[in-house]
């Protein structure tokens, strides 16, 4: 009997806590405060983004392409490499 009363009290406490947390989470004051906090974070990000210097790219024409003049190319055949008779 005491066990059932203990479990019932635990269940009632959990239900009350869930209801109180839900009421606070969905209250107008909490929604306003969270919106203000998100708005402040966006403003701070925009302010810092304006202060970031833009660095010019200095990597133009650093790769030099070389044309291959060697016209002799050895032809490889994969199946002939595996042939044990040769």
N, CA, C and O atoms as a Tinker XYZ file with bonds, in Angstrom:
   344  protein
     1  N      0.821000   -1.192000    0.000000    73     2
     2  CA     0.000000    0.000000    0.000000    64     1     3
     3  C      0.867000    1.258000    0.000000    63     2     4     5
     4  O      0.566000    2.228000   -0.695000    81     3
     5  N      1.934000    1.232000    0.778000    73     3     6
     6  CA     2.817000    2.401000    0.857000    64     5     7
     7  C      3.537000    2.599000   -0.476000    63     6     8     9
     8  O      3.833000    3.722000   -0.885000    81     7
     9  N      3.808000    1.477000   -1.139000    73     7    10
    10  CA     4.474000    1.563000   -2.427000    64     9    11
    11  C      3.615000    2.282000   -3.459000    63    10    12    13
    12  O      4.112000    3.109000   -4.224000    81    11
    13  N      2.323000    1.963000   -3.477000    73    11    14
    14  CA     1.415000    2.608000   -4.424000    64    13    15
    15  C      1.269000    4.090000   -4.126000    63    14    16    17
    16  O      1.170000    4.897000   -5.051000    81    15
    17  N      1.255000    4.459000   -2.864000    73    15    18
    18  CA     1.153000    5.876000   -2.485000    64    17    19
    19  C      2.422000    6.618000   -2.901000    63    18    20    21
    20  O      2.355000    7.760000   -3.357000    81    19
    21  N      3.577000    5.970000   -2.744000    73    19    22
    22  CA     4.833000    6.588000   -3.142000    64    21    23
    23  C      4.856000    6.815000   -4.656000    63    22    24    25
    24  O      5.231000    7.895000   -5.115000    81    23
    25  N      4.456000    5.800000   -5.436000    73    23    26
    26  CA     4.425000    5.943000   -6.893000    64    25    27
    27  C      3.407000    6.983000   -7.340000    63    26    28    29
    28  O      3.655000    7.728000   -8.288000    81    27
    29  N      2.269000    7.037000   -6.667000    73    27    30
    30  CA     1.245000    8.027000   -6.991000    64    29    31
    31  C      1.760000    9.437000   -6.704000    63    30    32    33
    32  O      1.508000   10.359000   -7.479000    81    31
    33  N      2.479000    9.608000   -5.592000    73    31    34
    34  CA     3.021000   10.933000   -5.268000    64    33    35
    35  C      4.094000   11.329000   -6.291000    63    34    36    37
    36  O      4.153000   12.485000   -6.709000    81    35
    37  N      4.940000   10.375000   -6.694000    73    35    38
    38  CA     5.929000   10.674000   -7.728000    64    37    39
    39  C      5.249000   11.091000   -9.028000    63    38    40    41
    40  O      5.676000   12.047000   -9.675000    81    39
    41  N      4.211000   10.389000   -9.403000    73    39    42
    42  CA     3.487000   10.702000  -10.629000    64    41    43
    43  C      2.848000   12.084000  -10.554000    63    42    44    45
    44  O      2.889000   12.839000  -11.525000    81    43
    45  N      2.266000   12.415000   -9.425000    73    43    46
    46  CA     1.641000   13.736000   -9.257000    64    45    47
    47  C      2.695000   14.837000   -9.325000    63    46    48    49
    48  O      2.470000   15.872000   -9.953000    81    47
    49  N      3.840000   14.624000   -8.687000    73    47    50
    50  CA     4.909000   15.625000   -8.716000    64    49    51
    51  C      5.412000   15.829000  -10.145000    63    50    52    53
    52  O      5.622000   16.966000  -10.568000    81    51
    53  N      5.605000   14.746000  -10.888000    73    51    54
    54  CA     6.079000   14.861000  -12.274000    64    53    55
    55  C      5.067000   15.596000  -13.134000    63    54    56    57
    56  O      5.442000   16.446000  -13.941000    81    55
    57  N      3.787000   15.280000  -12.972000    73    55    58
    58  CA     2.741000   15.956000  -13.761000    64    57    59
    59  C      2.692000   17.439000  -13.431000    63    58    60    61
    60  O      2.573000   18.267000  -14.334000    81    59
    61  N      2.781000   17.788000  -12.149000    73    59    62
    62  CA     2.758000   19.204000  -11.746000    64    61    63
    63  C      3.963000   19.941000  -12.323000    63    62    64    65
    64  O      3.827000   21.063000  -12.812000    81    63
    65  N      5.137000   19.321000  -12.271000    73    63    66
    66  CA     6.334000   19.972000  -12.820000    64    65    67
    67  C      6.220000   20.175000  -14.330000    63    66    68    69
    68  O      6.608000   21.225000  -14.841000    81    67
    69  N      5.696000   19.191000  -15.042000    73    67    70
    70  CA     5.528000   19.333000  -16.490000    64    69    71
    71  C      4.544000   20.454000  -16.801000    63    70    72    73
    72  O      4.775000   21.227000  -17.731000    81    71
    73  N      3.475000   20.559000  -16.061000    73    71    74
    74  CA     2.489000   21.623000  -16.280000    64    73    75
    75  C      3.100000   22.994000  -16.001000    63    74    76    77
    76  O      2.902000   23.928000  -16.778000    81    75
    77  N      3.843000   23.125000  -14.895000    73    75    78
    78  CA     4.454000   24.417000  -14.566000    64    77    79
    79  C      5.515000   24.815000  -15.589000    63    78    80    81
    80  O      5.600000   25.982000  -15.972000    81    79
    81  N      6.317000   23.859000  -16.028000    73    79    82
    82  CA     7.338000   24.161000  -17.024000    64    81    83
    83  C      6.675000   24.552000  -18.345000    63    82    84    85
    84  O      7.126000   25.490000  -19.003000    81    83
    85  N      5.631000   23.861000  -18.735000    73    83    86
    86  CA     4.923000   24.185000  -19.976000    64    85    87
    87  C      4.285000   25.564000  -19.918000    63    86    88    89
    88  O      4.332000   26.313000  -20.894000    81    87
    89  N      3.689000   25.903000  -18.785000    73    87    90
    90  CA     3.074000   27.239000  -18.652000    64    89    91
    91  C      4.122000   28.330000  -18.761000    63    90    92    93
    92  O      3.883000   29.358000  -19.395000    81    91
    93  N      5.304000   28.118000  -18.139000    73    91    94
    94  CA     6.349000   29.132000  -18.229000    64    93    95
    95  C      6.906000   29.214000  -19.650000    63    94    96    97
    96  O      7.122000   30.309000  -20.170000    81    95
    97  N      7.140000   28.064000  -20.276000    73    95    98
    98  CA     7.750000   28.038000  -21.600000    64    97    99
    99  C      6.864000   28.716000  -22.638000    63    98   100   101
   100  O      7.370000   29.419000  -23.513000    81    99
   101  N      5.566000   28.520000  -22.556000    73    99   102
   102  CA     4.650000   29.098000  -23.532000    64   101   103
   103  C      4.061000   30.435000  -23.084000    63   102   104   105
   104  O      3.137000   30.936000  -23.724000    81   103
   105  N      4.570000   31.019000  -22.008000    73   103   106
   106  CA     4.054000   32.312000  -21.546000    64   105   107
   107  C      4.529000   33.425000  -22.471000    63   106   108   109
   108  O      5.548000   33.290000  -23.148000    81   107
   109  N      3.784000   34.520000  -22.495000    73   107   110
   110  CA     4.122000   35.654000  -23.363000    64   109   111
   111  C      5.441000   36.309000  -22.957000    63   110   112   113
   112  O      6.213000   36.734000  -23.816000    81   111
   113  N      5.701000   36.390000  -21.656000    73   111   114
   114  CA     6.938000   37.038000  -21.224000    64   113   115
   115  C      8.165000   36.238000  -21.666000    63   114   116   117
   116  O      9.172000   36.826000  -22.062000    81   115
   117  N      8.095000   34.917000  -21.603000    73   115   118
   118  CA     9.230000   34.103000  -22.038000    64   117   119
   119  C      9.416000   34.207000  -23.551000    63   118   120   121
   120  O     10.549000   34.269000  -24.028000    81   119
   121  N      8.341000   34.226000  -24.296000    73   119   122
   122  CA     8.438000   34.343000  -25.751000    64   121   123
   123  C      9.038000   35.692000  -26.134000    63   122   124   125
   124  O      9.867000   35.764000  -27.041000    81   123
   125  N      8.628000   36.760000  -25.452000    73   123   126
   126  CA     9.193000   38.080000  -25.726000    64   125   127
   127  C     10.680000   38.129000  -25.383000    63   126   128   129
   128  O     11.480000   38.672000  -26.144000    81   127
   129  N     11.045000   37.559000  -24.235000    73   127   130
   130  CA    12.454000   37.575000  -23.830000    64   129   131
   131  C     13.321000   36.766000  -24.791000    63   130   132   133
   132  O     14.435000   37.176000  -25.118000    81   131
   133  N     12.821000   35.634000  -25.238000    73   131   134
   134  CA    13.618000   34.829000  -26.167000    64   133   135
   135  C     13.752000   35.540000  -27.509000    63   134   136   137
   136  O     14.816000   35.487000  -28.126000    81   135
   137  N     12.691000   36.207000  -27.974000    73   135   138
   138  CA    12.774000   36.960000  -29.224000    64   137   139
   139  C     13.764000   38.115000  -29.102000    63   138   140   141
   140  O     14.542000   38.375000  -30.020000    81   139
   141  N     13.731000   38.804000  -27.963000    73   139   142
   142  CA    14.684000   39.907000  -27.749000    64   141   143
   143  C     16.114000   39.381000  -27.733000    63   142   144   145
   144  O     17.015000   40.009000  -28.290000    81   143
   145  N     16.320000   38.247000  -27.105000    73   143   146
   146  CA    17.658000   37.666000  -27.043000    64   145   147
   147  C     18.142000   37.297000  -28.439000    63   146   148   149
   148  O     19.286000   37.587000  -28.789000    81   147
   149  N     17.300000   36.668000  -29.238000    73   147   150
   150  CA    17.681000   36.310000  -30.606000    64   149   151
   151  C     17.930000   37.553000  -31.445000    63   150   152   153
   152  O     18.838000   37.565000  -32.276000    81   151
   153  N     17.137000   38.596000  -31.240000    73   151   154
   154  CA    17.315000   39.847000  -31.985000    64   153   155
   155  C     18.642000   40.508000  -31.606000    63   154   156   157
   156  O     19.341000   41.044000  -32.466000    81   155
   157  N     18.987000   40.468000  -30.308000    73   155   158
   158  CA    20.261000   41.042000  -29.877000    64   157   159
   159  C     21.441000   40.277000  -30.478000    63   158   160   161
   160  O     22.438000   40.878000  -30.877000    81   159
   161  N     21.323000   38.968000  -30.539000    73   159   162
   162  CA    22.401000   38.171000  -31.122000    64   161   163
   163  C     22.562000   38.506000  -32.601000    63   162   164   165
   164  O     23.685000   38.635000  -33.087000    81   163
   165  N     21.443000   38.651000  -33.325000    73   163   166
   166  CA    21.520000   39.019000  -34.740000    64   165   167
   167  C     22.162000   40.388000  -34.920000    63   166   168   169
   168  O     22.954000   40.581000  -35.842000    81   167
   169  N     21.833000   41.333000  -34.056000    73   167   170
   170  CA    22.431000   42.669000  -34.140000    64   169   171
   171  C     23.933000   42.619000  -33.880000    63   170   172   173
   172  O     24.705000   43.303000  -34.552000    81   171
   173  N     24.348000   41.810000  -32.907000    73   171   174
   174  CA    25.781000   41.688000  -32.610000    64   173   175
   175  C     26.522000   41.059000  -33.785000    63   174   176   177
   176  O     27.627000   41.485000  -34.122000    81   175
   177  N     25.925000   40.056000  -34.404000    73   175   178
   178  CA    26.562000   39.418000  -35.554000    64   177   179
   179  C     26.705000   40.413000  -36.701000    63   178   180   181
   180  O     27.747000   40.461000  -37.355000    81   179
   181  N     25.670000   41.203000  -36.948000    73   179   182
   182  CA    25.740000   42.204000  -38.025000    64   181   183
   183  C     26.790000   43.265000  -37.727000    63   182   184   185
   184  O     27.500000   43.698000  -38.635000    81   183
   185  N     26.902000   43.693000  -36.469000    73   183   186
   186  CA    27.916000   44.688000  -36.104000    64   185   187
   187  C     29.323000   44.144000  -36.312000    63   186   188   189
   188  O     30.187000   44.838000  -36.850000    81   187
   189  N     29.552000   42.919000  -35.892000    73   187   190
   190  CA    30.880000   42.328000  -36.063000    64   189   191
   191  C     31.179000   42.050000  -37.526000    63   190   192   193
   192  O     32.333000   42.142000  -37.946000    81   191
   193  N     30.163000   41.713000  -38.310000    73   191   194
   194  CA    30.373000   41.451000  -39.733000    64   193   195
   195  C     30.785000   42.718000  -40.468000    63   194   196   197
   196  O     31.537000   42.651000  -41.440000    81   195
   197  N     30.302000   43.866000  -40.017000    73   195   198
   198  CA    30.684000   45.131000  -40.652000    64   197   199
   199  C     32.135000   45.495000  -40.350000    63   198   200   201
   200  O     32.773000   46.191000  -41.140000    81   199
   201  N     32.662000   45.032000  -39.219000    73   199   202
   202  CA    34.022000   45.375000  -38.808000    64   201   203
   203  C     35.073000   44.451000  -39.412000    63   202   204   205
   204  O     36.264000   44.747000  -39.323000    81   203
   205  N     34.671000   43.354000  -40.017000    73   203   206
   206  CA    35.629000   42.397000  -40.569000    64   205   207
   207  C     36.224000   42.966000  -41.850000    63   206   208   209
   208  O     35.487000   43.352000  -42.758000    81   207
   209  N     37.545000   43.021000  -41.931000    73   207   210
   210  CA    38.159000   43.555000  -43.155000    64   209   211
   211  C     38.085000   42.529000  -44.287000    63   210   212   213
   212  O     38.137000   41.320000  -44.060000    81   211
   213  N     37.964000   43.041000  -45.498000    73   211   214
   214  CA    37.936000   42.186000  -46.679000    64   213   215
   215  C     39.335000   42.173000  -47.270000    63   214   216   217
   216  O     39.886000   43.219000  -47.612000    81   215
   217  N     39.898000   40.996000  -47.388000    73   215   218
   218  CA    41.259000   40.847000  -47.882000    64   217   219
   219  C     41.191000   40.509000  -49.368000    63   218   220   221
   220  O     40.443000   39.628000  -49.793000    81   219
   221  N     41.997000   41.234000  -50.146000    73   219   222
   222  CA    42.029000   41.009000  -51.586000    64   221   223
   223  C     42.760000   39.704000  -51.888000    63   222   224   225
   224  O     43.687000   39.321000  -51.174000    81   223
   225  N     42.342000   39.041000  -52.930000    73   223   226
   226  CA    42.946000   37.770000  -53.330000    64   225   227
   227  C     44.286000   38.016000  -54.015000    63   226   228   229
   228  O     44.372000   38.837000  -54.929000    81   227
   229  N     45.335000   37.312000  -53.583000    73   227   230
   230  CA    46.637000   37.432000  -54.206000    64   229   231
   231  C     47.065000   36.113000  -54.849000    63   230   232   233
   232  O     48.258000   35.839000  -54.973000    81   231
   233  N     46.106000   35.309000  -55.251000    73   231   234
   234  CA    46.407000   33.991000  -55.802000    64   233   235
   235  C     46.133000   33.899000  -57.295000    63   234   236   237
   236  O     45.996000   32.796000  -57.823000    81   235
   237  N     46.051000   35.004000  -57.971000    73   235   238
   238  CA    45.806000   34.974000  -59.407000    64   237   239
   239  C     47.081000   34.588000  -60.150000    63   238   240   241
   240  O     48.170000   35.054000  -59.814000    81   239
   241  N     46.941000   33.754000  -61.136000    73   239   242
   242  CA    48.029000   33.328000  -62.020000    64   241   243
   243  C     49.220000   32.730000  -61.268000    63   242   244   245
   244  O     50.363000   33.000000  -61.638000    81   243
   245  N     48.994000   31.946000  -60.250000    73   243   246
   246  CA    50.114000   31.316000  -59.563000    64   245   247
   247  C     50.352000   29.900000  -60.081000    63   246   248   249
   248  O     51.392000   29.304000  -59.798000    81   247
   249  N     49.414000   29.365000  -60.825000    73   247   250
   250  CA    49.584000   28.037000  -61.391000    64   249   251
   251  C     50.033000   28.180000  -62.833000    63   250   252   253
   252  O     49.369000   28.840000  -63.632000    81   251
   253  N     51.163000   27.560000  -63.168000    73   251   254
   254  CA    51.669000   27.591000  -64.524000    64   253   255
   255  C     51.425000   26.220000  -65.138000    63   254   256   257
   256  O     51.855000   25.198000  -64.605000    81   255
   257  N     50.746000   26.218000  -66.240000    73   255   258
   258  CA    50.454000   24.973000  -66.928000    64   257   259
   259  C     51.563000   24.685000  -67.934000    63   258   260   261
   260  O     51.956000   25.565000  -68.701000    81   259
   261  N     52.063000   23.460000  -67.931000    73   259   262
   262  CA    53.151000   23.052000  -68.816000    64   261   263
   263  C     52.578000   22.066000  -69.827000    63   262   264   265
   264  O     51.927000   21.085000  -69.468000    81   263
   265  N     52.837000   22.352000  -71.099000    73   263   266
   266  CA    52.387000   21.439000  -72.134000    64   265   267
   267  C     53.386000   20.312000  -72.280000    63   266   268   269
   268  O     54.593000   20.551000  -72.300000    81   267
   269  N     52.903000   19.099000  -72.382000    73   267   270
   270  CA    53.800000   17.961000  -72.518000    64   269   271
   271  C     54.189000   17.798000  -73.983000    63   270   272   273
   272  O     53.336000   17.707000  -74.865000    81   271
   273  N     55.479000   17.764000  -74.213000    73   271   274
   274  CA    55.983000   17.601000  -75.579000    64   273   275
   275  C     56.360000   16.161000  -75.873000    63   274   276   277
   276  O     56.646000   15.823000  -77.022000    81   275
   277  N     56.366000   15.326000  -74.886000    73   275   278
   278  CA    56.720000   13.932000  -75.070000    64   277   279
   279  C     55.550000   13.203000  -75.705000    63   278   280   281
   280  O     54.523000   12.979000  -75.065000    81   279
   281  N     55.717000   12.832000  -76.983000    73   279   282
   282  CA    54.626000   12.186000  -77.697000    64   281   283
   283  C     54.660000   10.673000  -77.554000    63   282   284   285
   284  O     53.696000   10.003000  -77.927000    81   283
   285  N     55.749000   10.113000  -77.022000    73   283   286
   286  CA    55.829000    8.673000  -76.839000    64   285   287
   287  C     55.122000    8.296000  -75.550000    63   286   288   289
   288  O     55.521000    8.697000  -74.457000    81   287
   289  N     54.086000    7.532000  -75.701000    73   287   290
   290  CA    53.370000    7.049000  -74.528000    64   289   291
   291  C     53.341000    5.535000  -74.593000    63   290   292   293
   292  O     52.981000    4.938000  -75.607000    81   291
   293  N     53.720000    4.951000  -73.513000    73   291   294
   294  CA    53.726000    3.509000  -73.468000    64   293   295
   295  C     52.300000    3.023000  -73.226000    63   294   296   297
   296  O     51.606000    3.512000  -72.334000    81   295
   297  N     51.882000    2.067000  -74.022000    73   295   298
   298  CA    50.546000    1.534000  -73.891000    64   297   299
   299  C     50.581000    0.350000  -72.937000    63   298   300   301
   300  O     51.330000   -0.607000  -73.131000    81   299
   301  N     49.774000    0.435000  -71.926000    73   299   302
   302  CA    49.680000   -0.631000  -70.945000    64   301   303
   303  C     48.391000   -1.394000  -71.165000    63   302   304   305
   304  O     47.332000   -0.816000  -71.412000    81   303
   305  N     48.504000   -2.670000  -71.072000    73   303   306
   306  CA    47.327000   -3.510000  -71.170000    64   305   307
   307  C     47.228000   -4.300000  -69.873000    63   306   308   309
   308  O     48.116000   -5.090000  -69.553000    81   307
   309  N     46.183000   -4.095000  -69.152000    73   307   310
   310  CA    46.028000   -4.689000  -67.835000    64   309   311
   311  C     45.984000   -6.206000  -67.908000    63   310   312   313
   312  O     46.583000   -6.874000  -67.065000    81   311
   313  N     45.301000   -6.760000  -68.880000    73   311   314
   314  CA    45.141000   -8.219000  -68.945000    64   313   315
   315  C     46.453000   -8.905000  -69.328000    63   314   316   317
   316  O     46.696000  -10.036000  -68.907000    81   315
   317  N     47.286000   -8.255000  -70.105000    73   315   318
   318  CA    48.575000   -8.840000  -70.447000    64   317   319
   319  C     49.513000   -8.845000  -69.245000    63   318   320   321
   320  O     50.386000   -9.708000  -69.145000    81   319
   321  N     49.346000   -7.922000  -68.363000    73   319   322
   322  CA    50.170000   -7.905000  -67.158000    64   321   323
   323  C     49.834000   -9.073000  -66.245000    63   322   324   325
   324  O     50.692000   -9.537000  -65.494000    81   323
   325  N     48.625000   -9.543000  -66.299000    73   323   326
   326  CA    48.205000  -10.651000  -65.450000    64   325   327
   327  C     48.465000  -12.016000  -66.087000    63   326   328   329
   328  O     48.334000  -13.035000  -65.410000    81   327
   329  N     48.824000  -12.062000  -67.351000    73   327   330
   330  CA    49.032000  -13.325000  -68.051000    64   329   331
   331  C     50.292000  -14.014000  -67.529000    63   330   332   333
   332  O     51.369000  -13.421000  -67.594000    81   331
   333  N     50.199000  -15.242000  -67.014000    73   331   334
   334  CA    51.373000  -15.912000  -66.436000    64   333   335
   335  C     52.305000  -16.494000  -67.476000    63   334   336   337
   336  O     53.434000  -16.841000  -67.130000    81   335
   337  N     51.897000  -16.624000  -68.745000    73   335   338
   338  CA    52.736000  -17.218000  -69.775000    64   337   339
   339  C     53.838000  -16.286000  -70.260000    63   338   340   341
   340  O     54.836000  -16.748000  -70.814000    81   339
   341  N     53.683000  -15.058000  -70.073000    73   339   342
   342  CA    54.692000  -14.116000  -70.585000    64   341   343
   343  C     55.708000  -13.749000  -69.539000    63   342   344
   344  O     56.621000  -12.969000  -69.811000    81   343
